[in-house]
Amino acid sequence: MKNIQLKDGINLSELSLGCMNLPLGDSNETKRIIGRALEAGITHFDTADLYQFGENEKAVGEALEKFRGDYNFTIGTKAGNEFDAARQEKIGWNPSASHIKEAVKQSLSRLGVEEIDLYQLHGGTIEDNKDETIGAFEDLKQEGLIRSYGISSIRPNVIDYYMEHSSISTLMMQFNPIDNRPLEILDSLNSDVTVLARGPVMKGLLSDNADKVLENKFADGVLEYSHPELHQTIRSLREVHSDLTALSYAFLHHHNAVVVNGVSSLSQLESNIDSYNRMPELSQDDLDKIMDAVKLMKYEAHRK
Ligand SMILES: NC(=O)c1ccc[n+]([C@@H]2O[C@H](COP(=O)([O-])OP(=O)(O)OC[C@H]3O[C@@H](n4cnc5c(N)ncnc54)[C@H](OP(=O)(O)O)[C@@H]3O)[C@@H](O)[C@H]2O)c1
C-alpha cells in the first residue's frame, strides 16, 4: 500500500477507510471490517463527531484499540457541527473557537486517544469568522491535541480563503471521474495540501454493482446527468477499464489524492481492496477517454 505524507509528516494510506457507513449495529462486523482493513495495509480511518452523534467515533476508537500494538494507524475526525447526542439531533453549524476547543475534548475522549492525527473542519461558509476558526486549530496544534488540520469543503471561496490564510494540510472533497468538479480547484491548491477524495465509488455507482446502484440510487440521475446519460457514461467508462472501482482509484491516484472509501459490509471492503490491488496504470489516452466519457463540471455556487 502506498503512503502519502502530509506536510506535518503524517503518513496516510493511499486507500483509507471512510467510517461513516460502517454497520455500527453489528459491532462484530464493524470490528472485522477494521481488522481486515489494517491487514490489507489501510492505516487511515476517517470519522466525524457528527456521525451517529458521537457513536461512530466511539465504535472506531474501540475497534482500533486492540490493534494499537500491532499497527501504526492514523485517525481523522471532524468538528464544526453542534448536536444533541441524547436527542440524536443536529443543532447547527458552529465553527467558533470555543466550540472547536470543547468539541476536540469530546472527540479525544470518544476515540480514546490523547492526540488526533488529522482534525478537520466539517464544512464552513464564507460568512464564518474564519480567522477565529484557524486560530483555534493552530492553538490545538500548539497544545499537542492535534497533529495536523484540514477542511472538508467543496466551496471554492472557502477553499481559497484557507489556502491563503491557514496552514491546512488536507482538503476533503467528493471526487471521482463522474463528480470531477474538484479538477478545476486542484490547480489553485497550495502544493503542500493533500486532497482527500471522499465518494470515490459514488455510493457504489463505480463498482461491480453499477447497474443495480444506477436503478436504486440514481433513478433521477445526479448532478448534470439524467439517468440515461449516467447509464451511457457507465458503459463508456467500462470500455476504458472493466473494473470501475479500480478505474476510479487509478484516476484519483493520477491526481495524487488519498482515497477515502466508505463501506457498509466486509464484502464491499474485500471487493475494494481487490480493486485497489488491480489498479491500472493509466496512459494519457486512457485519461482522455475517461474525460470523453464524463461531463467536465465545476462548482457554480460559492465562488465570491
Ligand atoms: N462532508 C464530509 O466531510 C463527508 C461527507 C460524506 C462522507 N465523508 C467521508 O467520506 C467517506 C466516503 O464517502 P461516501 O461514503 O459518501 O462515499 P463512497 O465511499 O463512495 O460510498 C460508500 C458507499 O458506497 C457503497 N459501496 C462501497 N463499496 C462498494 C462496493 N464495493 N460495491 C458496491 N457498493 C459499494 C456502500 O453503499 P451502501 O452502504 O448503500 O451499500 C457504501 O456505504 C465516508 O465514510 C466519510 O468518512 C465525509
PDBQT file of the ligand as one rigid body, heavy atoms in Angstrom, charges set to zero:
ROOT
HETATM    1  N1  LIG A 401     -18.568  16.365   4.330  1.00  0.00    +0.000 N 
HETATM    2  C1  LIG A 401     -17.751  15.393   4.670  1.00  0.00    +0.000 C 
HETATM    3  O1  LIG A 401     -16.744  15.616   5.271  1.00  0.00    +0.000 OA
HETATM    4  C2  LIG A 401     -18.091  13.986   4.276  1.00  0.00    +0.000 A 
HETATM    5  C3  LIG A 401     -19.299  13.709   3.635  1.00  0.00    +0.000 A 
HETATM    6  C4  LIG A 401     -19.553  12.391   3.257  1.00  0.00    +0.000 A 
HETATM    7  C5  LIG A 401     -18.594  11.417   3.521  1.00  0.00    +0.000 A 
HETATM    8  N2  LIG A 401     -17.434  11.693   4.173  1.00  0.00    +0.000 N 
HETATM    9  C6  LIG A 401     -16.420  10.659   4.473  1.00  0.00    +0.000 C 
HETATM   10  O2  LIG A 401     -16.028  10.028   3.288  1.00  0.00    +0.000 OA
HETATM   11  C7  LIG A 401     -16.260   8.626   3.344  1.00  0.00    +0.000 C 
HETATM   12  C8  LIG A 401     -16.673   8.107   1.989  1.00  0.00    +0.000 C 
HETATM   13  O3  LIG A 401     -17.772   8.847   1.483  1.00  0.00    +0.000 OA
HETATM   14  P1  LIG A 401     -19.126   8.198   0.963  1.00  0.00    +0.000 P 
HETATM   15  O4  LIG A 401     -19.497   7.136   1.934  1.00  0.00    +0.000 OA
HETATM   16  O5  LIG A 401     -20.076   9.285   0.677  1.00  0.00    +0.000 OA
HETATM   17  O6  LIG A 401     -18.725   7.643  -0.439  1.00  0.00    +0.000 OA
HETATM   18  P2  LIG A 401     -18.258   6.262  -1.016  1.00  0.00    +0.000 P 
HETATM   19  O7  LIG A 401     -17.099   5.778  -0.231  1.00  0.00    +0.000 OA
HETATM   20  O8  LIG A 401     -18.071   6.445  -2.473  1.00  0.00    +0.000 OA
HETATM   21  O9  LIG A 401     -19.527   5.345  -0.818  1.00  0.00    +0.000 OA
HETATM   22  C9  LIG A 401     -19.677   4.476   0.235  1.00  0.00    +0.000 C 
HETATM   23  C10 LIG A 401     -20.898   3.626  -0.046  1.00  0.00    +0.000 C 
HETATM   24  O10 LIG A 401     -20.794   3.081  -1.362  1.00  0.00    +0.000 OA
HETATM   25  C11 LIG A 401     -21.260   1.764  -1.364  1.00  0.00    +0.000 C 
HETATM   26  N3  LIG A 401     -20.114   0.892  -1.667  1.00  0.00    +0.000 N 
HETATM   27  C12 LIG A 401     -18.831   0.949  -1.199  1.00  0.00    +0.000 A 
HETATM   28  N4  LIG A 401     -18.086  -0.023  -1.729  1.00  0.00    +0.000 NA
HETATM   29  C13 LIG A 401     -18.897  -0.720  -2.557  1.00  0.00    +0.000 A 
HETATM   30  C14 LIG A 401     -18.704  -1.843  -3.385  1.00  0.00    +0.000 A 
HETATM   31  N5  LIG A 401     -17.519  -2.439  -3.495  1.00  0.00    +0.000 N 
HETATM   32  N6  LIG A 401     -19.762  -2.309  -4.096  1.00  0.00    +0.000 NA
HETATM   33  C15 LIG A 401     -20.980  -1.722  -4.009  1.00  0.00    +0.000 A 
HETATM   34  N7  LIG A 401     -21.222  -0.635  -3.237  1.00  0.00    +0.000 NA
HETATM   35  C16 LIG A 401     -20.185  -0.158  -2.523  1.00  0.00    +0.000 A 
HETATM   36  C17 LIG A 401     -21.840   1.485   0.002  1.00  0.00    +0.000 C 
HETATM   37  O11 LIG A 401     -23.213   1.868  -0.053  1.00  0.00    +0.000 OA
HETATM   38  P3  LIG A 401     -24.339   1.036   0.742  1.00  0.00    +0.000 P 
HETATM   39  O12 LIG A 401     -23.949   1.193   2.182  1.00  0.00    +0.000 OA
HETATM   40  O13 LIG A 401     -25.627   1.743   0.389  1.00  0.00    +0.000 OA
HETATM   41  O14 LIG A 401     -24.258  -0.367   0.247  1.00  0.00    +0.000 OA
HETATM   42  C18 LIG A 401     -21.037   2.438   0.873  1.00  0.00    +0.000 C 
HETATM   43  O15 LIG A 401     -21.706   2.748   2.065  1.00  0.00    +0.000 OA
HETATM   44  C19 LIG A 401     -17.345   8.469   4.422  1.00  0.00    +0.000 C 
HETATM   45  O16 LIG A 401     -17.322   7.193   5.008  1.00  0.00    +0.000 OA
HETATM   46  C20 LIG A 401     -16.927   9.539   5.392  1.00  0.00    +0.000 C 
HETATM   47  O17 LIG A 401     -15.890   9.057   6.213  1.00  0.00    +0.000 OA
HETATM   48  C21 LIG A 401     -17.167  12.990   4.534  1.00  0.00    +0.000 A 
ENDROOT
TORSDOF 0
